[in-house]
Amino acid sequence: MLQADQPQVLAGSAGGGATATPHRRDSRYAWYVAGVLALCQMVSFIDRQLINLLVTPIKADFQLSDTSVSLLIGVAFAIVHVALAIPLGRLVDRGHQRNTILICGVLWSLSSMLGGFAHSYEGLFLSRVGVGAAEAGIYPACAALVAAYFTRRTLARAMSIMLLGPFIGGGVSLIFGGTVIGMFQQIGNVTLPIVGLMKPWEMTLVIVSAAGLLPVLLILTVREPPLGAAPEGLAATPTFGEAFNYLRKRASFYGFYYPGMALHTMAIYAVPAWAPTLLIRRFDMPLTSVGFQYGLVSLIAGVLGMLSGPTLAKWLARRGVNHAKFHGMWMTAALSAMLVALLPFAPSSHVALALLFAITFSYTMPMALASAALQEVTPDRLRGFAGAINFVALSLVGLAIAPTLVGLVTDLIFRDPLKVGWSLALVVASAGAVAVILLRRALHGYREWLPAETEDA
């Protein structure tokens, strides 16, 4: 393993055929790479979450229940997403980070566009499956690239930059999507050659998804870094069984980290999935107002929360707190769970939006710290695999289960569409409480398996 201040030569291409160009880790180019990866993550979340804004017109057109809508938002996306994450993570560990992002980015944009041409619930469901399949490789590849371009001293901050993408994307999808659908609601239905009649929400899917192709192509300016040394006792390219056993023997960390972060991530997926519907149903906010106002809340609070995580860890470290990253993680996870529990009591849309700002700020704060901690404990040749397992856990619990569970609780327990805020509070706050317990247990494994040269912060 490299020391924190040791320079590393980064290869010029994935295949190794190009002339190698020397670059120090933590260089200006490395920060440029983090910015490009943030853009790619942003586009993926625009295409992933745009449909959350379109729930009301989709539900009306196809005569759907909340449960059917939640399947479209969560399960449809997660089916192949989960199945492909680990194989793509293994591909990343073989040195194909950049090309994985490029191919996946083109495919998820095209799949999202096809959703606008579906004209049926089944077709829209299949397009969401395509988006989920294509986005399966984005996190493992981005996380591995960041870990290769930065030393441990700057890793948390670099992760926070890279992970700004999802939260900027979530906000942009609402703001841009709300603007586009508002424009087409004024225009009305549009008839296109060959395709035929297109409704405002269908045109919104096509236009916003198409706009995301250009940022994805910037990944061509990123050079593929060389792989680090294999973990001691493992082959240069560990088999699936060897990789799995490596993590299993360190279950005191991974066994608590994965489920803990997955349960925390329920807030990150459930709140944006149902907050627009909550604001529309309970406070009669117009769709375009929800898109702009909640989109702005998500964008600003997400960015501030992501950037504040590493700052909190440094503040704790300066006050003598060992392993400050992990302490920052469980503290902010606990705060987000408590804030979500207050959501049903909001008396007005203004109070609800202010509370959603605080919720978004708090649930984003642990994410860069968690990603950095996972990369610190995991050796180079297993980072794609470990990141893919993390991705699977987050997708199964946060993406597939969380939105659907909120819909089921609304339909089956409260039996009142206006009680969706209570469903959010019950599901997310309960999951958050368990997440805090698991993350505190994972801290013991983090101390045990953290390499000696890594800084405590």
Phi, psi and omega in degrees: 000145181282147172288160187298330184254014184272130179289154180228138176277127180256130184290157183278341181205164182293322184282349179080002181278338180279160178294132181289137178246121184288135176216135175281146172294153184068014180283174176300321178297322178300319178292327174298317178301316178301322178293318178297318179296324176297320178297318178297317177296322179300312181298320181298322181281334172299310181292328181287318190256353179305323183296337178299325179288335187263011183304312186298308179293326178294316180299318181292318182293320185258002178056059186256154170273169177299325179295317178296320178295319181294328175295322179294319181288318189255293189296317181303318180290321191276342186306296182277334177309313180288319184295326184266347186300312183291314175302320178290327174297321177294324177296320178299320180293346177265005173096032181238042184295308185296311183292330174299315180295318182298308183295315180297320182297317178296317183292320182288328177295316180294320180296318179296320177299320181297334177300328178289340180260006188290313179064013175206157178298318182296318179294320178294321178300314181294324178294324177293325174299318179296318177298316180297319179297315184291328183275001184295333184265357190291311184292311180303319181290316181295317181295319179294321178296316179298316180298329180282332184267351185228148174281168181296334180297326183248004188297316182298317179295318178296320177298322180295324177294311180299319183278359170297330185308308180302321185280327171294318179298319178298318178291315181296323180299323179285315182291307181294315179297319179296321178294315182294313182292327176297320178297315182284336174293327176287321180288321185094191179298147181240137177255120181253149176302140178071309184290317182096212186288130178237127179276163183305317182291329178289318177296324178298314178301315184294311186290313182294320179293320180295324181295340183278353183292321185297312178301326180298324183292344176296342180297341177295342179273359181263129178275141179285124180281160176286155176282145176283182181293152177290151176301147180302131178089358180242158177291164179303323174239092184299142174289170178301316181296318178295318179296316180295318180295324178301315179288322182298321180292345178248038183295340178297338172258298187297325183294337177255328181297310185300305180293327179297312179290327178297316179293322176298323184290347174304324178294320185294330180262321184288319183295308178296331181293324188246348179300317176301318179295321177300313181295324180288313185288313188277325186246006177055036177286138176296152183302317181293325178293319177299315181302314183285310187288311179289328175298318178295319176300312181297319182294307184291312182294322179295316179295312180297318180295317181296318180288335184279339180302304178299327178295319177297317180298318178294321179297317178294319181296320179296339179263017173086012179278117177286147180053052187297331178303312184290322177295321175297325180297306186287330179294314181286330174296320178295320180297316181296322179296319180292321181291322179297326179298339180273348189302318182295342184268000180298124185276346183210168179294327180294317178294319179299317179294321177296319179293321177296327175298311181296321179297312181297317178302314186285323182281345175275337185301322182285347196291314179293322178297318181294316180296319179295318180299318179297317180292325180295320183282333188262132178289161187309311188289354179241006184292321177296318180294312180295321177294324179293320177296320176300317179298317179297315180298315179295322182290316181296314185272308185285318188267311184282318187272316190301305180297321180294320181296321177297316177298318179295318179297320178296315183286318191260331182260303182279331178052039180208115181302334180286349182266019182298332176295321176294323178297316177301313182297315183296312184290309189285318181293322178295314179297320180297322179297317178292323179301318180298318179299315182292320180293325176294326175289322180296335179301324179297317178292325177300315178298323184288320190253359179291127178303146188298330185280353182281137178293149181297323184293000000 
